[in-house]
Amino acid sequence: MALILAGDKILASHLPLYAPPHDYQIVYEVTTNNTNLKKIKSVLKKAANEQRLITILPAKFDLNLLINKKAPTLNITVFNGHFERGGKVLFNATLTFKNPLYVEKVTTDKAQKNAFSLVKLTEQQGLIIHKIQSKPSYDSLSLVPLTKGEYNGELKCNTTINTALKSKLEACFKSVPSYLETKDLSVN
């Protein structure tokens, strides 16, 4: 899972794949004890400034708990970088998945490639999620400002999978994506 900081909230995003049971896009608000909360927020603030990825690897658990919007508490290992691609272990912690914000099955039969959803986090901040569809696709999360709880931009972006994807998303939503993954959702 990828971790991002959204104001005072810590969000965990499941790293989806096309194969079950990982064929779900899942974003939860998570929490932990005060000591770990300070440590995680500090790491996430620094990573956001440097546009680095922070991921977590939970101890073995049933993903259906999150798919069914339960609130498990899991032992996790926090990584600087992608835990499967050379990420470095930072520390271990316990996270409680307290609030499911987005739980959707990956849809591979839709023709509309550039579909997005908006999740309202606060009256001032929203999260734009790219809906993963047929290959090739990508997973992205972009934090956007809201005015009186409303998003003033459009929930669309004409993108293709290439090296300029991050720049195109930034231009569409006026913010650098907090998380972007293309490798796990490519044609191969």
GROMACS elastic network, one bead per residue, 0.5 to 0.9 nm:
[ bonds ]
;  ai    aj funct       b0    kb
    1    12     6  0.61031   500
    1    13     6  0.52128   500
    1    15     6  0.51254   500
    1    16     6  0.86794   500
    1    54     6  0.86121   500
    1    55     6  0.53952   500
    1    56     6  0.52418   500
    1    57     6  0.65821   500
    1    58     6  0.81636   500
    1    82     6  0.89038   500
    1    83     6  0.88775   500
    2    11     6  0.81091   500
    2    12     6  0.56222   500
    2    13     6  0.50940   500
    2    14     6  0.65456   500
    2    15     6  0.67927   500
    2    53     6  0.72126   500
    2    54     6  0.59021   500
    2    56     6  0.62514   500
    2    82     6  0.81478   500
    2   179     6  0.74314   500
    3    10     6  0.68728   500
    3    11     6  0.55982   500
    3    13     6  0.63916   500
    3    44     6  0.75114   500
    3    53     6  0.78298   500
    3    54     6  0.56727   500
    3    55     6  0.56548   500
    3    56     6  0.70764   500
    3    78     6  0.89940   500
    3   179     6  0.84843   500
    4     9     6  0.84608   500
    4    10     6  0.59332   500
    4    11     6  0.52798   500
    4    12     6  0.66456   500
    4    13     6  0.81362   500
    4    41     6  0.89101   500
    4    44     6  0.63193   500
    4    45     6  0.86743   500
    4    47     6  0.88855   500
    4    48     6  0.78670   500
    4    53     6  0.83856   500
    4    54     6  0.74403   500
    4    55     6  0.88650   500
    4   178     6  0.66226   500
    4   179     6  0.75557   500
    5     8     6  0.69836   500
    5     9     6  0.58957   500
    5    11     6  0.62271   500
    5    41     6  0.69404   500
    5    44     6  0.59655   500
    5    45     6  0.69707   500
    5    48     6  0.79047   500
    5   178     6  0.84632   500
    6     9     6  0.50694   500
    6    10     6  0.61714   500
    6    11     6  0.70219   500
    6   121     6  0.80733   500
    6   125     6  0.79622   500
    6   126     6  0.87991   500
    6   127     6  0.85629   500
    6   143     6  0.71743   500
    7    10     6  0.80497   500
    7   125     6  0.81377   500
    8    41     6  0.83361   500
    9    29     6  0.66650   500
    9    30     6  0.75957   500
    9    31     6  0.81613   500
    9    41     6  0.88208   500
    9   121     6  0.86022   500
   10    28     6  0.84701   500
   10    29     6  0.58195   500
   10    30     6  0.56869   500
   10    31     6  0.69302   500
   10    37     6  0.87820   500
   10    40     6  0.83906   500
   10    41     6  0.74649   500
   10    44     6  0.86261   500
   11    27     6  0.66681   500
   11    28     6  0.56149   500
   11    30     6  0.58835   500
   11    31     6  0.87993   500
   12    26     6  0.81142   500
   12    27     6  0.56527   500
   12    28     6  0.53445   500
   12    29     6  0.63637   500
   12    30     6  0.65621   500
   12    55     6  0.85955   500
   12    56     6  0.84440   500
   12    97     6  0.82402   500
   13    16     6  0.86754   500
   13    25     6  0.74886   500
   13    26     6  0.56823   500
   13    28     6  0.65711   500
   13    29     6  0.89538   500
   13   141     6  0.87540   500
   13   179     6  0.89680   500
   14    22     6  0.82574   500
   14    24     6  0.77961   500
   14    25     6  0.62899   500
   14    26     6  0.52592   500
   14    27     6  0.64655   500
   14    28     6  0.86168   500
   15    22     6  0.77559   500
   15    24     6  0.85405   500
   15    25     6  0.74295   500
   15    26     6  0.81831   500
   15   139     6  0.81163   500
   15   181     6  0.83287   500
   15   184     6  0.85008   500
   16    19     6  0.85767   500
   16    22     6  0.52943   500
   16    23     6  0.55874   500
   16    24     6  0.57643   500
   16    25     6  0.58011   500
   16    26     6  0.80364   500
   16   106     6  0.81072   500
   16   132     6  0.88085   500
   16   139     6  0.78552   500
   16   184     6  0.78661   500
   16   185     6  0.82642   500
   17    20     6  0.77194   500
   17    21     6  0.85082   500
   17    22     6  0.52717   500
   17    23     6  0.51528   500
   17    24     6  0.75298   500
   17    25     6  0.88055   500
   17   106     6  0.83212   500
   17   184     6  0.63631   500
   17   185     6  0.65549   500
   18    21     6  0.86601   500
   18    22     6  0.67562   500
   18    24     6  0.82362   500
   18   106     6  0.70971   500
   18   107     6  0.89757   500
   18   108     6  0.84126   500
   18   134     6  0.88081   500
   18   135     6  0.88172   500
   18   184     6  0.85680   500
   18   185     6  0.73337   500
   19    22     6  0.58202   500
   19    23     6  0.54566   500
   20    23     6  0.51008   500
   20    24     6  0.81200   500
   21    24     6  0.73596   500
   21    63     6  0.71849   500
   21    64     6  0.79382   500
   22    25     6  0.81818   500
   22    63     6  0.78229   500
   22   105     6  0.89660   500
   22   106     6  0.89573   500
   23   104     6  0.87119   500
   23   105     6  0.59409   500
   23   106     6  0.53092   500
   23   107     6  0.84902   500
   24    67     6  0.75336   500
   24   103     6  0.68076   500
   24   104     6  0.55412   500
   24   106     6  0.52820   500
   24   107     6  0.89408   500
   25    67     6  0.89653   500
   25   102     6  0.71986   500
   25   103     6  0.57129   500
   25   104     6  0.52607   500
   25   105     6  0.62006   500
   25   106     6  0.65338   500
   25   131     6  0.80035   500
   25   132     6  0.78674   500
   25   139     6  0.84523   500
   26    66     6  0.74214   500
   26    67     6  0.73120   500
   26   100     6  0.76449   500
   26   101     6  0.76644   500
   26   102     6  0.54002   500
   26   104     6  0.65886   500
   26   105     6  0.85973   500
   27    99     6  0.87578   500
   27   100     6  0.62873   500
   27   101     6  0.55062   500
   27   102     6  0.50199   500
   27   103     6  0.65889   500
   28    66     6  0.84070   500
   28    69     6  0.89963   500
   28    97     6  0.61667   500
   28    98     6  0.70613   500
   28    99     6  0.54580   500
   28   101     6  0.52435   500
   28   102     6  0.69290   500
   28   103     6  0.85419   500
   29    96     6  0.86328   500
   29    97     6  0.62590   500
   29    98     6  0.59813   500
   29    99     6  0.50022   500
   29   100     6  0.64169   500
   29   101     6  0.68607   500
   30    95     6  0.62656   500
   30    96     6  0.54584   500
   30    98     6  0.54657   500
   30    99     6  0.69045   500
   30   100     6  0.88875   500
   31    37     6  0.70526   500
   31    94     6  0.86130   500
   31    95     6  0.56644   500
   31    96     6  0.52620   500
   31    97     6  0.67308   500
   31    98     6  0.68494   500
   32    35     6  0.81684   500
   32    36     6  0.61826   500
   32    37     6  0.56160   500
   32    73     6  0.88463   500
   32    93     6  0.79556   500
   32    94     6  0.62061   500
   32    96     6  0.60475   500
   33    36     6  0.55880   500
   33    37     6  0.58730   500
   33    38     6  0.87144   500
   33    93     6  0.89612   500
   33    94     6  0.79275   500
   33    95     6  0.82485   500
   34    38     6  0.62119   500
   34    39     6  0.86195   500
   35    38     6  0.55458   500
   35    39     6  0.64566   500
   35    40     6  0.87984   500
   36    40     6  0.59173   500
   36    41     6  0.83839   500
   36    92     6  0.89020   500
   36    93     6  0.64531   500
   36    94     6  0.79050   500
   36    95     6  0.88591   500
   37    40     6  0.52376   500
   37    41     6  0.60276   500
   37    42     6  0.84527   500
   38    41     6  0.52521   500
   38    42     6  0.60622   500
   38    43     6  0.86586   500
   39    42     6  0.52258   500
   39    43     6  0.63175   500
   39    44     6  0.86904   500
   40    43     6  0.51693   500
   40    44     6  0.60955   500
   40    45     6  0.85969   500
   40    78     6  0.84601   500
   41    44     6  0.50269   500
   41    45     6  0.60252   500
   41    46     6  0.85838   500
   42    45     6  0.52586   500
   42    46     6  0.63412   500
   42    47     6  0.86042   500
   43    46     6  0.53331   500
   43    47     6  0.60933   500
   43    48     6  0.86257   500
   43    54     6  0.81005   500
   43    80     6  0.86073   500
   44    48     6  0.59853   500
   44    49     6  0.85720   500
   44    52     6  0.88227   500
   44    53     6  0.86377   500
   44    54     6  0.70508   500
   45    48     6  0.52136   500
   45    49     6  0.63375   500
   45    50     6  0.87600   500
   46    49     6  0.52260   500
   46    50     6  0.63509   500
   46    51     6  0.84959   500
   46    52     6  0.83685   500
   47    50     6  0.50811   500
   47    51     6  0.57021   500
   47    53     6  0.65448   500
   47    54     6  0.70359   500
   47    80     6  0.83201   500
   48    52     6  0.62041   500
   48    53     6  0.79101   500
   48   178     6  0.71919   500
   49    52     6  0.78592   500
   51   176     6  0.84668   500
   51   177     6  0.89088   500
   51   178     6  0.76521   500
   51   179     6  0.88671   500
   52    80     6  0.77575   500
   52    81     6  0.67746   500
   52   178     6  0.88944   500
   52   179     6  0.88466   500
   53    79     6  0.85749   500
   53    80     6  0.65495   500
   53    82     6  0.66606   500
   53   178     6  0.83540   500
   53   179     6  0.70926   500
   53   180     6  0.89091   500
   54    78     6  0.71845   500
   54    79     6  0.57544   500
   54    81     6  0.51985   500
   54    82     6  0.67951   500
   54    83     6  0.85347   500
   54    87     6  0.84809   500
   55    77     6  0.84454   500
   55    78     6  0.60267   500
   55    79     6  0.52277   500
   55    80     6  0.67014   500
   55    81     6  0.62647   500
   55    82     6  0.56740   500
   55    83     6  0.62043   500
   55    87     6  0.81975   500
   56    76     6  0.61664   500
   56    77     6  0.54540   500
   56    79     6  0.58465   500
   56    80     6  0.88599   500
   56    82     6  0.82998   500
   56    83     6  0.69760   500
   57    60     6  0.87823   500
   57    75     6  0.86174   500
   57    76     6  0.54611   500
   57    77     6  0.52127   500
   57    78     6  0.66802   500
   57    79     6  0.78164   500
   57    83     6  0.69071   500
   58    61     6  0.74804   500
   58    74     6  0.63258   500
   58    75     6  0.57911   500
   58    77     6  0.63675   500
   58    78     6  0.87829   500
   58    94     6  0.89335   500
   58    95     6  0.89571   500
   59    74     6  0.67232   500
   59    75     6  0.55710   500
   59    76     6  0.58639   500
   59    77     6  0.79974   500
   60    74     6  0.87708   500
   60    75     6  0.88714   500
   61    64     6  0.87475   500
   61    65     6  0.82518   500
   61    74     6  0.79458   500
   62    65     6  0.59145   500
   62    66     6  0.80887   500
   63    66     6  0.55541   500
   63    67     6  0.64011   500
   63    68     6  0.86873   500
   64    68     6  0.57518   500
   64    69     6  0.82582   500
   64    70     6  0.85082   500
   65    68     6  0.53052   500
   65    69     6  0.62993   500
   65    70     6  0.51755   500
   65    71     6  0.73917   500
   65    72     6  0.70306   500
   66    70     6  0.55487   500
   66    71     6  0.72445   500
   66    72     6  0.78106   500
   66    97     6  0.80687   500
   66   100     6  0.76626   500
   66   103     6  0.80009   500
   67    70     6  0.76814   500
   67   100     6  0.89953   500
   67   103     6  0.63295   500
   67   104     6  0.81714   500
   67   105     6  0.88259   500
   68   103     6  0.84757   500
   69    99     6  0.79552   500
   69   100     6  0.58584   500
   69   103     6  0.77408   500
   70    97     6  0.78181   500
   70    98     6  0.79948   500
   70    99     6  0.84979   500
   70   100     6  0.79690   500
   71    96     6  0.66032   500
   71    98     6  0.50710   500
   71    99     6  0.71369   500
   71   100     6  0.81466   500
   72    95     6  0.82802   500
   72    96     6  0.58029   500
   72    97     6  0.56129   500
   72    98     6  0.75615   500
   73    94     6  0.67283   500
   73    95     6  0.54833   500
   73    97     6  0.62347   500
   73    98     6  0.84886   500
   74    93     6  0.84629   500
   74    94     6  0.55198   500
   74    95     6  0.53847   500
   74    96     6  0.63598   500
   74    97     6  0.79974   500
   75    92     6  0.73426   500
   75    93     6  0.59233   500
   75    95     6  0.64974   500
   75    96     6  0.89857   500
   76    91     6  0.86504   500
   76    92     6  0.57219   500
   76    93     6  0.54298   500
   76    94     6  0.57858   500
   76    95     6  0.69682   500
   77    89     6  0.69216   500
   77    90     6  0.75153   500
   77    91     6  0.59489   500
   77    93     6  0.63862   500
   77    94     6  0.85383   500
   78    83     6  0.83347   500
   78    88     6  0.84526   500
   78    89     6  0.60218   500
   78    90     6  0.55409   500
   78    91     6  0.55070   500
   78    92     6  0.60339   500
   78    93     6  0.75037   500
   79    82     6  0.68085   500
   79    83     6  0.58598   500
   79    87     6  0.55964   500
   79    88     6  0.52255   500
   79    90     6  0.53831   500
   79    91     6  0.75041   500
   80    83     6  0.77260   500
   80    86     6  0.89344   500
   80    87     6  0.52943   500
   80    88     6  0.51432   500
   80    89     6  0.64509   500
   80    90     6  0.64638   500
   81    84     6  0.86928   500
   81    85     6  0.74696   500
   81    86     6  0.70219   500
   81    88     6  0.65896   500
   81    89     6  0.88473   500
   82    85     6  0.51665   500
   82    86     6  0.65019   500
   82    88     6  0.82058   500
   83    86     6  0.63718   500
   83    88     6  0.72110   500
   83    89     6  0.79766   500
   84    87     6  0.67550   500
   89    92     6  0.83109   500
   95    98     6  0.88816   500
   97   100     6  0.74772   500
  100   103     6  0.70435   500
  101   119     6  0.69540   500
  101   120     6  0.87078   500
  101   121     6  0.84147   500
  102   119     6  0.74594   500
  102   129     6  0.88568   500
  104   107     6  0.85922   500
  104   131     6  0.85331   500
  105   132     6  0.88259   500
  106   131     6  0.74270   500
  106   132     6  0.56737   500
  106   133     6  0.61265   500
  106   134     6  0.85096   500
  107   110     6  0.65070   500
  107   131     6  0.81369   500
  107   132     6  0.66529   500
  107   134     6  0.68955   500
  108   111     6  0.85084   500
  108   132     6  0.77680   500
  108   135     6  0.75220   500
  109   133     6  0.70849   500
  109   134     6  0.64631   500
  110   113     6  0.73787   500
  110   133     6  0.64368   500
  110   134     6  0.71120   500
  111   133     6  0.81068   500
  111   134     6  0.80400   500
  112   115     6  0.63189   500
  112   133     6  0.80823   500
  113   131     6  0.82110   500
  113   132     6  0.79592   500
  113   133     6  0.64518   500
  113   134     6  0.77032   500
  113   137     6  0.77681   500
  113   158     6  0.89237   500
  113   159     6  0.86299   500
  113   160     6  0.88601   500
  114   130     6  0.72688   500
  114   131     6  0.74896   500
  114   132     6  0.86563   500
  114   133     6  0.87217   500
  114   156     6  0.65533   500
  114   157     6  0.63995   500
  114   158     6  0.65001   500
  114   159     6  0.68629   500
  114   160     6  0.86427   500
  115   129     6  0.86546   500
  115   130     6  0.61349   500
  115   131     6  0.55079   500
  115   132     6  0.80621   500
  115   133     6  0.86225   500
  115   155     6  0.76550   500
  115   156     6  0.65618   500
  115   157     6  0.81768   500
  116   128     6  0.64835   500
  116   129     6  0.54832   500
  116   131     6  0.53899   500
  116   132     6  0.89041   500
  116   155     6  0.58655   500
  116   156     6  0.64774   500
  116   157     6  0.84714   500
  117   127     6  0.81059   500
  117   128     6  0.56417   500
  117   129     6  0.51909   500
  117   130     6  0.65564   500
  117   131     6  0.69308   500
  117   155     6  0.71305   500
  118   126     6  0.65187   500
  118   127     6  0.56031   500
  118   129     6  0.63698   500
  118   151     6  0.83926   500
  118   155     6  0.75566   500
  119   125     6  0.89259   500
  119   126     6  0.55583   500
  119   127     6  0.50612   500
  119   128     6  0.64619   500
  119   129     6  0.77990   500
  120   123     6  0.72708   500
  120   124     6  0.84832   500
  120   125     6  0.65049   500
  120   127     6  0.64222   500
  120   128     6  0.88886   500
  120   146     6  0.82352   500
  120   149     6  0.71328   500
  120   150     6  0.82755   500
  120   151     6  0.89272   500
  121   124     6  0.78041   500
  121   125     6  0.55732   500
  121   126     6  0.50909   500
  121   127     6  0.68208   500
  121   149     6  0.89122   500
  122   125     6  0.51329   500
  122   126     6  0.67748   500
  122   146     6  0.81479   500
  122   149     6  0.69910   500
  123   126     6  0.80598   500
  123   145     6  0.88353   500
  123   146     6  0.63663   500
  123   147     6  0.70117   500
  123   148     6  0.56233   500
  123   150     6  0.76462   500
  124   144     6  0.85279   500
  124   145     6  0.56619   500
  124   147     6  0.59628   500
  124   148     6  0.67109   500
  124   149     6  0.60435   500
  124   150     6  0.82552   500
  125   143     6  0.68826   500
  125   144     6  0.57834   500
  125   146     6  0.50121   500
  125   147     6  0.82314   500
  125   149     6  0.75327   500
  125   150     6  0.88824   500
  125   151     6  0.86384   500
  126   142     6  0.83004   500
  126   143     6  0.57935   500
  126   144     6  0.52004   500
  126   145     6  0.61588   500
  126   146     6  0.61930   500
  126   149     6  0.81804   500
  126   150     6  0.84865   500
  126   151     6  0.75261   500
  127   141     6  0.65171   500
  127   142     6  0.56194   500
  127   144     6  0.60806   500
  127   145     6  0.87419   500
  128   140     6  0.79688   500
  128   141     6  0.56698   500
  128   142     6  0.50653   500
  128   143     6  0.63588   500
  128   144     6  0.71265   500
  128   155     6  0.78294   500
  128   173     6  0.83976   500
  129   132     6  0.89954   500
  129   139     6  0.75935   500
  129   140     6  0.58568   500
  129   142     6  0.67363   500
  130   138     6  0.74186   500
  130   139     6  0.59291   500
  130   140     6  0.54422   500
  130   141     6  0.68451   500
  130   142     6  0.87660   500
  131   137     6  0.87951   500
  131   138     6  0.82748   500
  131   139     6  0.72868   500
  131   140     6  0.84408   500
  132   135     6  0.85393   500
  132   137     6  0.59270   500
  132   138     6  0.62073   500
  132   139     6  0.62943   500
  132   140     6  0.89996   500
  132   185     6  0.84476   500
  133   136     6  0.80084   500
  133   137     6  0.62490   500
  133   138     6  0.84273   500
  134   137     6  0.64283   500
  134   185     6  0.88270   500
  135   138     6  0.85786   500
  135   185     6  0.64474   500
  135   186     6  0.60387   500
  135   187     6  0.55351   500
  135   188     6  0.88874   500
  136   160     6  0.89921   500
  136   161     6  0.72339   500
  136   182     6  0.81965   500
  136   185     6  0.58989   500
  136   187     6  0.51046   500
  136   188     6  0.86973   500
  137   160     6  0.83748   500
  137   161     6  0.69526   500
  137   182     6  0.67440   500
  137   184     6  0.89546   500
  137   185     6  0.54347   500
  137   186     6  0.62632   500
  137   187     6  0.83519   500
  138   161     6  0.74434   500
  138   180     6  0.71665   500
  138   181     6  0.56475   500
  138   183     6  0.79559   500
  138   184     6  0.80713   500
  138   185     6  0.57907   500
  138   186     6  0.76408   500
  139   179     6  0.77297   500
  139   180     6  0.56704   500
  139   181     6  0.51123   500
  139   182     6  0.66358   500
  139   185     6  0.78518   500
  140   169     6  0.88656   500
  140   177     6  0.65640   500
  140   178     6  0.75205   500
  140   179     6  0.53240   500
  140   181     6  0.64378   500
  140   182     6  0.87792   500
  141   177     6  0.56997   500
  141   178     6  0.56017   500
  141   179     6  0.51631   500
  141   180     6  0.66919   500
  142   169     6  0.82118   500
  142   170     6  0.83563   500
  142   173     6  0.73536   500
  142   175     6  0.67656   500
  142   176     6  0.67999   500
  142   178     6  0.53663   500
  142   179     6  0.70920   500
  142   180     6  0.87960   500
  143   173     6  0.83599   500
  143   175     6  0.69031   500
  143   176     6  0.81592   500
  143   177     6  0.71228   500
  143   178     6  0.67939   500
  144   151     6  0.77567   500
  144   173     6  0.67970   500
  144   174     6  0.74801   500
  144   175     6  0.67699   500
  145   149     6  0.88592   500
  145   150     6  0.85761   500
  145   151     6  0.69624   500
  145   152     6  0.84999   500
  146   149     6  0.52527   500
  146   150     6  0.50397   500
  146   152     6  0.70479   500
  147   150     6  0.51669   500
  147   151     6  0.64347   500
  147   152     6  0.72294   500
  148   151     6  0.85642   500
  151   154     6  0.77865   500
  151   155     6  0.87312   500
  153   156     6  0.87467   500
  153   172     6  0.83548   500
  153   173     6  0.72153   500
  154   157     6  0.80400   500
  154   172     6  0.81163   500
  154   173     6  0.80862   500
  155   172     6  0.86949   500
  155   173     6  0.83452   500
  156   172     6  0.75294   500
  156   173     6  0.87729   500
  157   168     6  0.76067   500
  157   169     6  0.68356   500
  157   171     6  0.87641   500
  157   172     6  0.56984   500
  157   173     6  0.81453   500
  158   168     6  0.78761   500
  158   169     6  0.86637   500
  158   172     6  0.83812   500
  159   162     6  0.86100   500
  159   164     6  0.87684   500
  159   165     6  0.63992   500
  159   168     6  0.65145   500
  159   169     6  0.74518   500
  160   164     6  0.84106   500
  160   165     6  0.65442   500
  160   168     6  0.88736   500
  161   164     6  0.79532   500
  161   165     6  0.60764   500
  161   182     6  0.75144   500
  161   186     6  0.85356   500
  162   165     6  0.55715   500
  162   166     6  0.87921   500
  163   166     6  0.74040   500
  163   167     6  0.85067   500
  164   167     6  0.52897   500
  164   168     6  0.61884   500
  164   169     6  0.87471   500
  165   168     6  0.50836   500
  165   169     6  0.62009   500
  165   170     6  0.85446   500
  166   169     6  0.52465   500
  166   170     6  0.61533   500
  166   171     6  0.86713   500
  166   176     6  0.71382   500
  166   177     6  0.68380   500
  166   180     6  0.75400   500
  167   171     6  0.61263   500
  167   172     6  0.86246   500
  167   176     6  0.76214   500
  167   177     6  0.89429   500
  168   171     6  0.50886   500
  168   172     6  0.61860   500
  168   173     6  0.86935   500
  169   172     6  0.50872   500
  169   173     6  0.60881   500
  169   174     6  0.78660   500
  169   175     6  0.77249   500
  169   176     6  0.71549   500
  169   177     6  0.68456   500
  170   173     6  0.54543   500
  170   174     6  0.51696   500
  170   177     6  0.64840   500
  171   174     6  0.52816   500
  171   175     6  0.72634   500
  171   176     6  0.83303   500
  172   175     6  0.81213   500
  173   176     6  0.79851   500
  173   177     6  0.85840   500
  175   178     6  0.84011   500
  176   179     6  0.86471   500
  177   180     6  0.63537   500
  181   184     6  0.69756   500
  181   185     6  0.76262   500
  182   185     6  0.54087   500
  182   186     6  0.61296   500
  183   186     6  0.54375   500
  183   187     6  0.88864   500
  183   188     6  0.88562   500
  184   187     6  0.89168   500
  184   188     6  0.86602   500
  185   188     6  0.81334   500
